């Protein structure tokens, strides 16, 4: 269907083709399509970016031809059709308008007005926790997420981080399973472990929440706060590796034989980068730390006095955390 309008226009903007465009939107209305489906289907029909702007409901939806529905403002050069209540639909075609663009915009506006009236709306009486769940849900469409953000007083394009915490955290939050999800613009103090998701437009909060949960899996007693941005390639490993695969890795199996004090010493070594600094961080004598690390080298089968050895140790420690804290 992508670019159908252009193909029809190259034939002739006659009554038959106009009826086909009208029928296209009539089917969407009859099927009570969601607003996401309306915007996405219209962009495919037009073969160019289109959008729906309803500021009173917190909606600023757009889709490029064949692309996903996202949040976005009305482009400066878009052709706009205004509806009641400040609602607008728009088409932003490069170059000259297609012969059927006026028809498309008119029927797009009619369909938007009908579907806005019928579309499900998060009710204002919903409390913050229920709205936050909508914002973080991967199964919710862009329109529903935009409305939930609107009711929370958050613009869809505003920068937002999602935090995953095991303890109590100040801010708008909801408990999802055994983890508390927090919407934040900065990182507050937390009594517990904390995974910090990336700062993204609020409409992409579900992606930040998923990343925050990955970061939470990488926390430990010695590193209770982990930022997703600092994980680098480890974030990809976390998404790809199964805990059972991690458990059979020789370096991880070797660490499983260590006692908690030795694990603490190894964590301090990779955090500080030197034996002396690790000893100072743990308030241990340098010679005591040296003896512990010698025992660890014998257990692991590789040296810890080089950057490559410490990197290998750090990777094994992080993989062990991922295995022990499933998302």
C-alpha angles and dihedrals in degrees: 000000000000111000093004091143092059092049091050090047092054088058100047138297089239131145094268094057091043089055089052090055091047090049091051092059094038089059091052090051094045091050090046091231118197120256091252090056092047094053095042094047092047091052090052091049093047096040091222141072116297133171152182122225119192107159094177089063097037094251124145103154127171138166133187119219106298093350133122121272112261138167117269145143125254108275115244094241097042122124105238133201115196124216131187119291096031093294117148136185121198145186122205110194122172113235124355121000117257115247092248096046094100090053091047093050092048094050091042088056093049092048092047092052092051096043093045088058093049100036119109113257127197101245119243090233091064109109125234095266093057092046091048089053089054091049092051099041114111090204095059119098125239092255094055092045091050092052093048090051089048091054089049089053094246122130114232092234097043116115112258137173125205118212128202111207137177092203138042117298131185115245140050106330147153131199112240109184109312094336130080116223115209130191107216144163091200135017114266127199114279132191099218136022122325135197113196118209123209122273106257137157106288091245087068094052091123089063092049090049092053090049091047091055090051090051090049090057088059095056125105139175089271093045107031095165122054126177116213092219090061095054094076113175091358089075089062091048090052090057095045106039123081117218089240090057091051093048094063096052109116095228092051092046089052092052089051089066092056123096121239094259092056092047088052090052092049092048089052091050095054091043095053102027097223139069094232094050091046090051091049092048091054094039090240130138115260093239091052091053091047091054092049092051092049088056089049092052091053090050095045098041096229137079125261098200095089133067091243092052093049090047090053090049092048091051092050092049092050093047089051090055091050091051093050096046109049115193 
